Amino acid sequence: MTEDLFAQIKEITEIQATSGNEGPMRDFLVQQMKGKVDEIQFDGLGGVFGIKYSKKENAKTVMVAAHMDEVGFMLTRIRENGMLNVVPLGGWNPYVVSAQRFTLQTKEGDIPVISSSIPPHLLRGTNGQANVEVSEILFDAGFTSKEEALSYGVRPGDPIIPQSETILTANGKNVISKAWDNRYGCLVVKMLLEELQDVDLDVNLVIGANIQEEVGLRGATASATKFKPDLFFAVDCSAANDIETKTNTFGHLGEGFLIRIQDPRFLMLPRMRDYILEIAEKHDIPHQYYVSKGGTDAAAAHQANEGIPSAVIGVVARYIHTHQGMFNIEDFLAAKKALKEILLDLNTEKVNQIVYGEYGDGTIKG
């Protein structure tokens, strides 16, 4: 891995932006889009997309969407002693929340916060710690009272976001960071904008990132409704399941990008699957099938408008939705290459083939 690529990964993963408070990532992406697309548009919820118009007449529209938000928390109540109650934004395993560093973002600036925990000394002579609920874990900014917290600009609704440093593993093959779900997708968007800047495509390209994916895939519905793509590609990170065995599990580091064939809200259309496989095999791009218990923006987009054939060009990371995930560089490069080759290959005929198959443009007269 080059020093430049690691620097880009470090920069984008250390940005702090959770659901409903995606501003720092939105600002970053807007700066990356300027000068590389024909125009930049926003949906009503705050998603941002750059548009490259094709010179082909009546070109189809292809949408590539990451999501800007990472998992975090929202402050719900300031206690009289200055401690903070929260609700989770996105899915958290409660056993990874305690005794971690976070940033509380207020209107007046950032404040360091830690999540509370119970030392073993205070558990002696008891039955131990009961099952932990995320909503029961207090957050501690060191305030001595509610009045002191308020004086620093702290208010209910403020976001609380994991703080951690992005580092390389000793062998240089993997990265340890927060928020690869889904700064992976945002970095793919950034790099494809650079690589396709001077390329004329046979489709209109709408490329960018949605908001609030981690709290119910909300942004994808708004953006798909606004831009009305013919095809939709989510670029997202999923959970690896390979630390004990690779037998009968999905999601293995170092085995290529993901072809997600099913999750609880999404079934991949066979023609879309076959097309992506064709591209991967043609260009010798490592890939693996993936079945998930969680969803991506493709689950929302494929039901929008009159139905939008969708796919996920994904990667996996270990320990996602924590302060310290681990992901593989070659998986990232495989996913970026697959998506780039897809965009270079698509045209009106191929989009129609994916959408309608033997029925041409979807209309039979007579």
N, C-alpha and C positions, 0 to 999 in steps of 0.2 A: 504494500500500500504506500502511495506517495505521501509526502509530508503535506502537500496541498489538500489531498482528499481528507486526511485526518483533521486538518485545520477546519475544513468545511463541516465535517461531522461534529467536531467539538463546538463550533460556533452555534450550529442550529439546535443541537440537543441541550445546550445550556441555557437557551432562551426559556423563559418561564411564562407559560400561557395556558390556562386551564379553561374548561367549558364555561362559556358566557363571558369570559374575559380574555379573548384571543388577540387583543390589540397588539401586543408585541410581535406576534408571529405575522399578523396581517401587515403591519408596517414593514417588516422584513421582506415579505413576499412582494409587496408593491414596489419596493426599491429594486428587487431582482427582475421584475417584469418590465420596468421602464426601459424603452428603447429596443425591446426584444419582441414586442407584439404590436399589432395594429391598434389595439385599444385595450384598456383595462375597465372591467365592469364589476359592480358589486351587486349582490342580491340584497333583499330587504333585511335579512338577519345578520349580514356581515361577511358572508362568503365573498372571496375575491378571485376573479378569473381573468387571465389574459386571453385575447382572441387573435388568432392568425387566420385571416380569410384566404381561402384558396382562390386561385385565378381560374379554376375550372368552373364552367357554367353549371348552375344548379347542383353544386357540390353538397354532399352529405355533411353532417356535423357530428364530430366525435368529441366526447367530453372525457377529460382525464382529471380526476379529483382525489386529492389527498384530504386529510382533515387537520386543522390547525391545533385543536385542543389536545392537551394531555390530562391525565387524571389528576385530581387535586381535591380540595375541600372548600366549602363556603362557611364563613363565620355566621352563626345563627344567633348567638347570645353571649353577651359579656357578663360574667358573674360578678357579684359584689366584691369578691376578692381579687378580681382582675384576670382570672382564668377564663378560657374561651371554649365555648361549645361549638361544634361544627356538624355539618352533614357532608357525606362524601359526594364528589362529582366524578362519576364513573365507578367501576367495580374495584373494590379493595378487599384483599384478604386481611382481616383485622389483626392477624398476628404479625404483619410486617409494618404496621403503622407506628407503634410505640417507639419512643426513644430515637427519633429521627429529626433531622434539621429541615426546616421549611422557611419559606418567605411569605409573610403576610403583606399583601399589596393594598395600600390605602391610598386615598386621594392625595394625601400629603407626603407619600413616599413609602419605601419598602421597610419592613420591620422584621428582624430575625425572630423565629419562633421554633420551639421544640415541642414534640408530642410527649405527653406524660407517660410514665411507666411506674411499676411498683417494684422497688428493690427486693431481692430475695430475703433480706434481713427483716422486712416488714411482713413477710409471708410466713415466717417461722411461727409454729404454734397454731396455724390455721389449716384449713383444708386445701390451701393453695388458691390460685386465681381461678375464678369461674370462667365460663365461656365469655370471650370478649366480643362486644359489639362496637363497631366503629363509632357510632354516635355517643358511646359512653367514654371515649378517650378524650381527655381534656388537652387543650393546647396552651402552652405557657410562653408568654413573651416577657416575663419578668416584671409585669406590672403588679403594683401592690393594691390596686383598687380599680373598680369600674371607672371612677372619675379620672384616674390617671390614664387609663387606656383611651378614654374619650378625648382627653386633652392632646393625645398624639394622633388624633384623626381616625382612630379605629371605629368602624361602624359595622353593624350586621349587614351581610351581603358581600363583604370584602372577601376576595379569594385568598386561599392559602395553598402554596405550590411547593412541591419537593425541591430541595436544593442539593445538588451533588456535582462532582467534577467528572468530566469525561476523560477516560484513560484507555490506553492500549493494554492488551494482555501481553505477557512476556514473549510469546511466540510471534506477535505481530499479526496474527490471523483474525483476532476478534477484538471487539471494542466493548468496554463496560461503560454504561451511561444510563441516565434516566431517559424516558420519553421517546425511545425509538418508535414506539407507538404514539404518535405517528409522524415524528420528524423524518423518519425514513421516506414517507410519501412526499413531504415538503421538499426534501433534498432532491428527490427524483424530479419533481417539478422544476426546481431551480436549475438543475443541470441540463434537463431536456430543453428548457428555454434557451440556454446558451448554445447547445449543440444544434438546435433546429432554427436558430435565429435567421439564417440566410438561406434556408431550404424552402422551396415551394412544394407544398403538400397538395395532394389531390382531394383532400377533405378540409373543411373548416375545422380548426382545432380550438377548443375551449379548454384551457388548462389552468388549474389553480387549486384552491382548497376550501373546503366547507368548514362550518363551525358546529359545535355541540354534537359531534358524533358520539362522544363517550356517554352522553346522557339520553340516548334514544335515537340516534341517526337523524337528528332534526334538520340539520342544514342541507342535507342532500335533497330532501323533498323540495325545499325552496329553490335551490339552484337548478335542479332538473326541470322544474316547472318554468323557470325563467328562460333557460337557454334551449330547451326542447331538443336535446341531442338525439341522433339516430342510434348511436351506440354510447355506452357509458363504461369507463374503466376506473374502478377504485384502485388506488395504490395505498396499501395499508399493511400494518405489521400484526402478526398473530402469535399465539403462544406456542413455543417449542415444547415438545414432550419427548425428550431424548436423554435425560440425565441418568436414567436407570437402564433403559432398553430402547432399541429401535424396532423391536419386533412388535408388530400389530399396534404401532403408535403413529401418529401423524405429526409432522413438523420437526425436521432434523437439521441442525446447524451444518452448513457446508455442503448441502445436497441440492442447492439451486433455489430458484424462485418457486412460489406456490401457484398451483392451479387449483383454486378452491372450487370443488364440485358441488358442495352442499353445506349449508348451515341451517339453523332452525327457521330462518326467514327467506332462504334463497336456494334455488335450484339452478345450476348452470345449464343453459340451453346446449344441447349436443352440438349444434353447428358452431357455436362460439367456442366450445371446448376443442373441437376438431381444428378450428382455425388457429387457435393459440398453439396447439400441439404441432401443427404444420410449421408455424414460424419457428418454434423452439427447435424442432428437429432439423429444419433447413439450415439454421445458423449455429447448430451445435451448442445450444444454450442449456445448461443444467436446469432441471426442473423436477418438481415432486408434486404429487396429488395431496390435497388437504381437505379434510372434513372437520368442521368446527362446531363447538357448542355456543360460540358467540357470533355476532353479526358485524357487517361492515356497511358502508354507505351504499354498496351495490344492492343490499336488501331493500333499501328505501327507493333508490332510483329506478329499479327494474319494474316497480309498480306505478311509477309516476306517468302522468299524461295518458297516452294510449298504450303504455307498455314500452319499456326501453330495454332491449337485450343488453345485459351487463356482465361484467367479469371483474375479478379481483386479480391484479398483478401484485402478489404479496411476497413477503419474507417472514421468517420467524425470528423470535428472540426468546431467550430464556428469562424467566422471572419478570415478565412484563407487569405493568401496573405496580411498580415499586420504585425505590430510589436507584436500584442497581440492576439493570438488565444487561444481558450479554448477547451480542449478535455478530454474525460473520460477514466479513467484507466481500468475499466472493459471491455470497448470496445477493448482496446489494447490487453488485456490478452485473450479475446475471439478470436481475429484475429490470434494471435500467436498460440493458441491451434489448431485452425482450420487448419492452414497451416502445423503445425507439424503432425497432424493426417493424413492429405492428403499424406504427404511425406512418412510416415510410412506404409501407406496402398497401395500405387501405385506399380504396377508391369507391366510386358509386356502385359499380358492379359487385364488388366484394362485400360492401355493406348490405346491399340488397340480398346477396346470397346468404349472409349470416341471419338477416332478419326474416326473410320470406322463403328461402330455399328454392324449391322448384317452381314457386309461384311468382317469380320475376320481381315486379315492383309492388306486389301485394294486391293487385287488382286483376280480376278476370271479367272481361266484358261478355255480355250476351247471356 
